[in-house]
Amino acid sequence: MSWILLAACARAAPNPALPAEVLPLRMNGATLRAYVADDPAEREQGLMGVTELGPDEGMVFVYPAPSARYFWMKDTPLPLSIAFCDATGKVVTLADMAPLNTTLTPSGAPVVYAVEANKGWFAAHEVHVGDTIVGLPGPSKR
């Protein structure tokens, strides 16, 4: 009977810093389980302080309207890759970002979405500029 209690305690609890909503985003036959940051507080927090993501986990930042976006890695200890996408989900820019770096990474064009994943995830799944990410939500209302 005690082994049941130990097994339950051993399970990892959800990270309270991450949003509750998660969407499966599909691209080139791969699926990324993305936490949805669609309000100003969630977008500002992003993955700051998160020390581990699963191999197919990431975050999608959802904005209300297309605009140039700039991301940095302040207080984010994970190496990440980012895909900036227009309103149709088309990838317009891909970049790698170093942990804890305050150098800005620009979208290079007006975008509605930014998708972050473990560094190298997009390259490993052959996601390129011009590809479309399927499963993105509509623009944020906030």
C-alpha positions in Angstrom: 0.0 0.0 0.0 2.8 2.5 0.8 4.3 2.0 -2.7 1.2 3.7 -4.2 1.7 6.8 -2.1 5.4 6.9 -3.0 4.6 6.6 -6.7 2.1 9.5 -6.5 4.6 11.7 -4.7 7.2 10.9 -7.3 5.2 12.3 -10.1 6.3 15.8 -11.3 3.8 18.5 -10.4 2.9 21.0 -13.2 5.1 24.0 -13.2 3.0 26.8 -11.7 4.9 29.4 -13.8 3.5 27.9 -17.0 0.0 28.7 -18.3 -2.6 25.9 -17.9 -3.7 25.9 -21.5 -1.7 23.7 -23.9 -2.2 23.1 -27.6 -0.7 20.6 -30.0 1.0 22.5 -32.8 1.8 20.5 -35.9 4.5 21.1 -38.5 6.1 18.7 -41.0 4.7 15.6 -39.3 5.9 16.6 -35.8 3.8 17.8 -32.9 4.9 20.3 -30.3 2.9 20.5 -27.1 2.8 24.3 -26.6 1.9 26.2 -23.5 -0.3 29.2 -24.5 0.8 32.7 -23.5 -2.0 34.9 -24.8 -2.4 37.7 -22.3 0.1 40.4 -21.3 1.2 38.8 -18.0 1.7 35.4 -19.6 3.6 36.8 -22.5 5.8 38.9 -20.2 6.6 35.8 -18.0 7.2 33.4 -21.0 9.6 30.7 -20.0 11.5 32.8 -17.5 12.6 30.6 -14.6 11.7 27.3 -16.3 14.6 24.9 -16.0 13.4 22.0 -18.1 11.0 21.4 -21.0 10.1 18.0 -22.4 11.6 17.1 -25.7 8.4 18.1 -27.6 7.3 20.9 -25.4 7.4 24.6 -25.9 5.4 27.8 -25.7 3.3 29.8 -28.2 3.0 33.6 -27.6 -0.2 34.9 -29.1 -0.7 38.6 -29.9 -3.9 40.5 -30.8 -2.5 42.0 -34.1 0.5 41.7 -36.4 3.5 43.8 -35.3 7.3 43.6 -35.2 8.3 41.6 -32.1 11.5 41.3 -30.1 12.4 38.5 -27.7 15.2 38.2 -25.2 16.2 35.5 -22.8 16.5 37.4 -19.5 16.0 35.0 -16.6 15.4 32.1 -19.0 18.0 29.4 -18.3 17.2 27.1 -21.3 18.7 27.4 -24.7 15.7 27.9 -27.1 14.8 28.2 -30.7 12.1 30.5 -31.8 9.8 30.6 -34.9 8.0 33.9 -35.6 4.8 33.4 -37.6 2.4 35.6 -39.4 -1.4 35.6 -38.9 -1.7 32.5 -41.2 0.8 30.5 -39.2 3.5 30.9 -41.9 7.0 30.9 -40.4 8.7 34.2 -41.3 11.8 33.9 -39.1 13.7 31.2 -37.2 16.4 31.9 -34.7 18.3 30.3 -31.8 18.5 32.1 -28.5 21.2 31.7 -25.8 20.2 31.3 -22.1 20.1 34.4 -19.9 21.0 36.6 -22.9 19.6 40.1 -23.1 20.3 40.5 -26.8 17.1 41.2 -28.7 16.0 38.6 -31.3 13.8 40.4 -33.9 10.9 38.9 -35.8 12.0 40.7 -38.9 8.4 41.2 -40.1 5.0 41.8 -38.5 3.9 38.6 -36.7 1.0 37.4 -34.5 2.8 34.3 -33.1 6.1 33.4 -31.6 6.7 29.7 -30.9 9.6 28.7 -28.6 11.0 25.2 -28.3 14.2 23.5 -27.1 17.2 24.7 -29.1 17.4 22.8 -32.3 13.8 21.5 -32.3 12.8 23.2 -35.5 15.9 22.1 -37.3 15.6 18.5 -36.1 12.0 18.4 -37.5 13.0 20.2 -40.7 10.8 23.2 -40.1 11.9 26.1 -42.4 11.0 29.7 -43.1 7.9 29.5 -45.3 6.4 26.4 -43.6 3.1 26.7 -41.8 2.4 25.7 -38.2 -1.1 24.1 -37.9 -3.2 24.3 -34.7 -2.4 27.9 -33.7 -5.3 29.7 -31.9 -6.9 32.8 -33.2 -5.3 36.1 -32.3 -5.4 37.1 -28.7 -8.3 39.3 -27.4 -5.9 40.7 -24.8 
